[in-house]
């Protein structure tokens, strides 16, 4: 495999991962720090500022070292399998050590909160807007119609054009565009892109649902501004998810079309990388400009609004990232460290959803093997 592709993939994967994990402390809500609820004014505390800077240097430095190591390996290795194993080892090693760095800062903030007695329970407030669910929180589900039409088009192409497909269907390519796995032509192999499109559609519809149904979090001192930012946050991510899901659906139609028309070249590698690149760059831009829950969105008056202590639910957030609260009816909640949603693992439904997500692609693979 060409080492230029290896270097390109290392940069495409590691740079976004390192960047996003490093800037997380600055894109979360101002009432939280490293998964711990704190007063907004505590963000200006010298010790909190120091912990954030320390995290950035440690995590960013670690990411730079891991990336440099991978770049060196990419110039020395020619075996794609060996390189892939090293890539995964570096990536998962980085994630594990990065989590350890986060956990260190998380415990430091917890100790600091206890020492300075932040968030007196007697003054904690919960603000709820009962009209929240009646607002347009996401783009319309009707925008999934083009996805469905494209899937139908892919299925019709496979069925009606079956006789024109080659006898050997290429299923997997290396980074140089060479076929490394194939299958004898059959309806299951020709319609494999349709199966993948359908599974992805179900997953994206579920993600779209979670964006609209996750638990609202309104900051007490600026409820209206907080609400508007949260709505914009959901709409922006919903629209981005809709565009991304369509591109992935179109990608698998392109794969099938390439089989049918016998296109040769490196398009099979470039197309997935282009879609992945859009997803990565778009998510970084949205993350930086929007923040968690819309915390980085500036309102019309030029202010971002202020937050006040909400209910302190630290006891329900295990390690600051896993929400386990059987008393809370909400299934989806905002992450405390990072951008996006997570589930309330205190509800049995959450575990059913996880099993379904894991089982769905496995079942579809067995049915169309």
N, C-alpha and C positions, 0 to 999 in steps of 0.2 A: 504494500500500500504506500502511496506517495506520502512522504513526511509532511508535505504542505497541507494535505487534508487533515493529518493528525494535529498539526499545530493550530489550524483553523478551528477544529472541533474543540480542542482544549480551551481556546479563548472564548468560543461560543458558549461553552458550558460553565467554565470556572469563573469568568469575569462577572456575569450576571449573578451567579450564586453568591460569590464573595461580596459583591456590592450590596445586594439586597440584605443578606444576613448582617452586614456590618452597619448599615444605616438604620436598622430596625428601631433602636432606642429613640431616634429622632422623628419617627413617623407614627408612633403609637399615640394614643390619647394622652393629654397632659395630666389626666387624673390617674395615670398608671406609669410605673417605671419598673422594667424587668419583671413584669407579671404581678406587681404588687400595687395595690391601691394607695395613692398618696394624695394630699391636697395639691391643687394646681400650683400654689405659691412655693411648694417644696421643690418644684422643678428648678428653681433658682438657687436652691441650697448648694453651697460649695461642695459638699460631699456627694450629692447626686450628680452634679456636673462632672466631678472627678471620676465617678464610677462610669459614666457614659464615655468619657474620653479614654479611660483605661480599656473599656470594652472595644472601642473602635481600633485602638492601637494593637491590642492583642489579637482580635479577630481578623482585622485587616492584614496584620503582619503574617499571621498563620496562613491566610488565604494566598498571600503573595508567595510565600515559601512553597506551598503545595502546587501552585500554578507553575512556578519556576521549575520545580522538580518534574512535573509532567511535560513541560516544554523540552527539557533536556532529554527525557525518555523518548519523546517523539522524534528527536533527531538521531537517536541511536538505534531504535527498534524498527524493524521492517515487517515483523509478524503481527498481523492484525489481531489475532486472538490474544497474544501476550500483551499487546498494547491495551486492548479492551479491559483485560483483567486488572492491569495497573491503573487504568483510568478509574474504574469502579472502586478499587482499593483506596486510591487517593481521595476520591469524592466522599465516600462513606467515612473514611478516616477524618476528613476535614469536618464533616457534619457532626461526628461524635465529639471531637475536641471542641468544636464551636459551641456545642450544647453544654459541655463542661464549663466553658468560660461564662456562658449565660447563667448557669446554675450558681456559679461563684458570685456573680453580681446580684442575682436574685436573693440569695441568702444575706448578702451585705445590705441590701435595701430593707429586707425584713428586720434585720437587727437595728438598722438606723431608725426605722419607723417605730419600733418598740422603744428605743432609747429616747427619742424625741416626742413620743406620745402623740403622733399624728393621728388624725381622724378620731376625735372623741365620739363614742357611740351616741351620745346624747344630742349631737347636732347633725347626725347623718340624715339625709333626705333622699327619697326616691320620687322622681318625677315621671309620670306616665301621661302620654297623650292618647286619649281613647279614640281619636279620629285618625291615628297614624295609619292603620290598615286600610282605610278608605281612600288613601291617596295613591297616586300612580308611582309606585316605588321602583318599578322595573319597566323595561320596554315590553311591548305587548307580545304575548305568546304567538300571535299571528305571524311574527317574523320567523317562526320555525317552518312555515309553509314552504319557503324556497328550499329548505333543507330536505323536506319530505319529497318535494317534486324532483330534486336532484337524485335522491335515493331511488325513486321510482324510475327515473331515467337510466340510472346505472343498472337496475335490474332488467329493464327492457333491452338495453344494449347487450347484456349478457345472454338473454334468452333468444332474442330475435337474431342476433349476430353470432350465435354459438358456432355455426358451421365455419365461420371465417376466422375464428381464433386459432392460434398455432396449436399443434398437437402436444407441445411441451410448454407449460405455463411457468414463467420465471417468478418465483415467490420472494426471493431474497437476493440482495445485491451487496457487494462490499463498497467501500468508499470510492473505489475507482470505477464503479459502474459495472463491474463484472458479476455475472450470475453465479451465486454460490449455493443456491437451493432452488429446486423446481419441482413440478408435479405434472403428471399426465393429465391432459385435458379431460375435465368432467364438469358437470354443472356445479358441483360444490366448489371446485377450484376457480371456475370462471366467475361464480357469484360470491366468492370470498370477500371482495370489497364491499358488497352490499351488506353482508353480515357485520363487518367492521363498522360501516357507516351507521347501521341500526343501533349497535351497542353504544357507539359514541353519542348518538342522538339522545338515547335514554339517559346517559350520564349527564349530558349538557342540560337537558330539561330539568334534571334533578338539581344541578348546580343553580340554574336560573330560579328554581323554586326556593332554594335555601337563601338566595340573596334577598328575595322578597319577603320571606317568612321569618327570618332571624329576629331575635329579640331586640327591641329598640333600647337604646341607651341615650337618655337625654341628660345633658349637664344642667344641674339645678339653677345656676346663676344666669344662664343664657339659654333657656329652654327653646325659644323660637329659632334662634340662630343655630343652635345645636341640631334641632330637628331638620332645618333646611339643608345643613351640611350633610347630615346623614342621608337624606333623600337623594341629594346629588351624588353622594358616594355610591349608593346602590344603583342609581341609573347609569352612571358612567361604567361601572364594572359589568352591569347587565348588558349594556350595548357592546362593550369590548368582548364579552363572552360570546355574544350572538355572532359577531363578525368572525371570531376565532373558530367557532364551531362550524360555520359555513365553509371557511377555508379548509378545515380538516375534511369535511364531507366532500368538497370539490377535489381535494388531493387524491382520495381513493377512486373517484371517477376518472381522474387523470391516469392513475395506475392502470385501470382496466382499459382505458382508451389506448394506452401505449401498447398493451398486449395485442389489441385488435388491429391496430394500424402498423404494428411492427416497428415502432420507432426505436432507433438505437442511439447510443450516446450516454452522456452522464446526467441527462435530465432526471433520471430516477433518483439520483442523489441530491441534485440541486433543488428540486421541488420541495421535498420534505424539509431541507435546511432553510429554504426561504420562508416557509410557513412557520417553522420553529423560531426563526429569527424575528419574524413579525410578533409572535407571541411573547418572546422574551423582551424585546425592546418596548413593545406596547405596555407590558405589565410593569416594567421599570418606570416608564414615564408616568403611568397612572399612580403607581405607588408613591413616587416622589411628589407629584403635584396634588394628589388627593389625600394621602395619609389614611390611617385607620379611622373608619367612621366619618371621613371627611374632615379630619382634624387639621389638615393643611390647606383647606379651601378657604380663600378669602371671600368674604361677603361683599355686597355692593358698596357698603360704606368703607371698605378697605380694611376692616378689622376681622380677625378670625374668631372673635368672641372668647369669653372666659368660661372656665369650668369651676364647679364647686364640688365638694365631697359628696358623692352619692353613697348608697349603702355599701358598707365594706363587706365584700363577699370572699375575702381571701381564703377563708376556711374551706370554700368549695372549689378553689382552684389549686389542684395538686401540681406542685412545682411551678405554678404560675401559668401553665399551658394546658392542663387537662381539667375541664369543667365537670364536676361530679356533684350534682345537687338534685336528689330525688324529690325535693319539695318544690322545685321550679318546674312548672308545666311546659316551659319553652324547650323545644328540641334543638334549635339552632341559636347560637349566641356569637357575638363578635370575639375574635381572638384578643388576648391581652398582650401578647408579644408577637407582632407581625401584622399582616394585613389580610382581611378575609374573615371567614366564618369557621366555627368549629361546632361540635355537637355536645349536648349535655349527656355525658355518659352515665348519668344517674338514672336515665330513662331506658327501659328495656328496648324501646323502639330504636334507639341509637345503635344498639348491637345488631338488631335485625337488619338495619340499613347497611351496616358494615358487611355483614355476611352476604347480603344480596349483591352488593357492589363487587365483592370478590368472586361470588359464585356465577354471576351473569356471564362474564366473558369466558369462564371455564366451561359452562354448559353450552354456550353457543359454539365454542371450539369443538367440543365433542360431537355436537349434532352435525357439524359441517366438516368433520375431519376427512 
